[in-house]
Amino acid sequence: MLDPQASVDLPSANLVTSRQLDNRELDKLFAALGRNKATWRRALVLHEWLLSMGHTPDDRLCTTLIRVCSQHGQAMTALSLYDWMRSSHREGGAGLVCTVYTYTAAMRAALTGNMIDRAIKVSNTAHIIIIIMLRAECGSDPMLLCMAARCIMHWELLQTKHSKYLT
C-alpha cells in the first residue's frame, strides 16, 4: 500500500476478520500513507474497507485520519470524520470519545479550510469537555483545581487576545 506505483487490491471484506487487526498497527499504516501525496487517499480507502468488514476503529486511528485529510487540504472530509467519530452508534457514528489530539486535529482542519466558525465550535466543545473532565478528576484537590483554573484562564486570555480573529 505504501508504494505509489503499485495498485491496491484489498481482499473481500468477508475474507478477513476484524480480530486479526490491531488499531495501533493500522494507525502506523495510516500515518505512513499520509506522509506521501501519492498514497494518502489510500488511508481513506482502507478506512472504508475496515468499516465494511465490521472493524471498530479507535479514537487514535480516527484522529490520525482526520490529521492526514487536513494535511492534504481535505478539511471537509476531515471534519466529516470528526463528526462521524463523535456521533453515537444509534446515529450511525462510531460513538468515540475525543482526545485533546482529536480536537486539535479537527481545529486545524477547520482553520486549514478557512472555516473559522467551525474551528471556534470545535474549540468551544473541547473547552466544555475539558472543564467537565477536570471537575470530575480534580474533586477537591487544591493543586489540581489551581492547575485547572490556570488552564481556563489561559484559554480565556487567548480568546480575548485573538478576538479579532474569532468574530
C-alpha positions in Angstrom: 0.0 0.0 0.0 2.9 2.3 0.6 4.3 2.1 -3.0 2.5 4.8 -5.0 3.2 2.9 -8.2 1.6 -0.4 -7.1 -2.1 -1.0 -7.4 -4.1 -1.8 -4.3 -6.3 -4.9 -4.3 -7.9 -5.4 -0.9 -9.4 -8.8 -0.2 -13.1 -9.1 0.1 -14.2 -7.8 3.5 -15.8 -11.2 4.3 -12.4 -13.0 4.0 -10.8 -11.1 6.9 -11.9 -11.0 10.5 -11.5 -7.8 12.4 -10.0 -9.8 15.3 -6.8 -10.1 13.2 -6.4 -6.3 13.0 -4.7 -4.1 15.6 -5.7 -0.4 15.7 -2.1 0.6 16.7 -0.6 -1.0 13.7 -3.3 0.4 11.5 -2.6 3.8 12.9 1.1 3.5 11.9 0.0 2.5 8.4 -2.5 5.4 8.1 0.3 7.8 9.2 2.8 6.3 6.7 0.2 6.5 3.9 -0.5 10.1 4.9 3.1 11.2 4.6 3.0 10.8 0.8 1.0 12.9 -1.5 0.6 10.0 -3.9 -0.7 7.5 -1.2 -2.7 9.5 1.4 -6.1 8.7 -0.3 -5.4 5.0 0.3 -5.9 5.7 4.0 -9.4 6.7 3.3 -10.0 3.6 1.1 -8.6 1.4 3.8 -10.8 3.1 6.4 -13.9 2.4 4.3 -12.8 -1.2 3.8 -12.2 -1.7 7.5 -15.7 -0.3 8.3 -17.3 -2.6 5.6 -15.8 -5.6 7.3 -17.1 -4.6 10.8 -13.8 -3.3 12.2 -14.2 -0.8 15.1 -11.6 2.0 14.8 -10.4 3.7 18.0 -10.1 7.4 18.6 -6.4 7.4 17.8 -6.9 5.8 14.4 -9.7 8.3 13.6 -7.7 11.2 14.8 -4.8 10.2 12.5 -7.1 10.0 9.6 -8.5 13.5 10.4 -4.9 14.8 10.5 -4.0 13.1 7.2 -7.0 14.6 5.4 -6.3 18.0 6.8 -2.7 17.9 5.8 -3.7 17.2 2.2 -6.2 20.1 2.0 -9.3 18.0 2.6 -10.8 20.0 5.5 -14.4 18.9 4.8 -13.5 15.2 4.7 -11.5 15.6 8.0 -14.4 17.4 9.7 -16.9 14.8 8.4 -14.7 12.1 10.0 -14.6 14.1 13.3 -18.4 14.4 13.3 -18.8 10.7 12.5 -16.5 9.6 15.2 -18.3 11.7 17.8 -21.8 10.6 16.7 -23.5 7.8 18.6 -23.9 4.3 17.2 -27.6 5.0 17.1 -26.9 7.9 14.8 -24.6 5.8 12.5 -21.4 7.1 14.1 -18.5 5.5 15.9 -19.5 6.7 19.3 -15.9 7.5 20.3 -14.7 10.0 22.9 -12.4 12.6 21.5 -9.0 13.3 23.0 -7.1 16.6 23.0 -5.3 15.3 19.9 -8.7 14.9 18.2 -9.8 18.4 19.0 -6.5 19.8 17.9 -6.7 17.9 14.5 -10.3 19.0 14.0 -9.5 22.6 14.8 -6.5 22.5 12.4 -8.7 21.1 9.7 -11.3 23.8 10.1 -8.6 26.5 10.1 -6.9 25.0 7.1 -10.2 25.1 5.3 -10.7 28.7 6.4 -13.8 27.6 8.4 -13.2 29.9 11.4 -16.8 29.4 12.8 -16.3 25.7 12.7 -12.9 25.9 14.4 -14.4 28.0 17.2 -17.3 25.5 17.6 -14.7 22.6 17.9 -12.7 24.7 20.3 -15.7 25.5 22.5 -16.7 21.9 22.6 -13.2 20.9 23.7 -13.2 23.6 26.3 -16.5 22.5 27.8 -15.5 18.8 27.8 -12.1 19.7 29.5 -13.9 21.7 32.2 -16.3 18.8 32.9 -13.4 16.3 33.0 -11.3 18.5 35.2 -14.1 18.9 37.7 -14.7 15.2 37.8 -11.0 14.3 38.1 -9.9 17.1 40.5 -12.5 16.6 43.1 -11.4 18.8 46.0 -7.6 18.6 45.4 -6.5 22.2 45.6 -3.4 21.7 43.5 -5.4 20.2 40.6 -8.1 22.8 40.9 -5.5 25.5 40.7 -4.0 24.0 37.6 -7.4 23.7 36.0 -8.2 27.3 36.8 -4.9 28.4 35.2 -5.7 26.4 32.1 -9.1 28.0 31.8 -7.7 31.5 32.4 -5.0 30.9 29.8 -7.8 29.8 27.3 -9.8 32.9 28.1 -6.8 35.1 27.7 -6.1 33.6 24.3 -9.7 34.2 23.2 -9.5 37.8 24.3 -6.1 38.4 22.8 -7.2 36.9 19.4 -10.9 38.0 19.5 -10.5 40.0 16.2 -9.9 36.6 14.5 -12.7 34.9 16.3 -15.6 37.3 15.5 
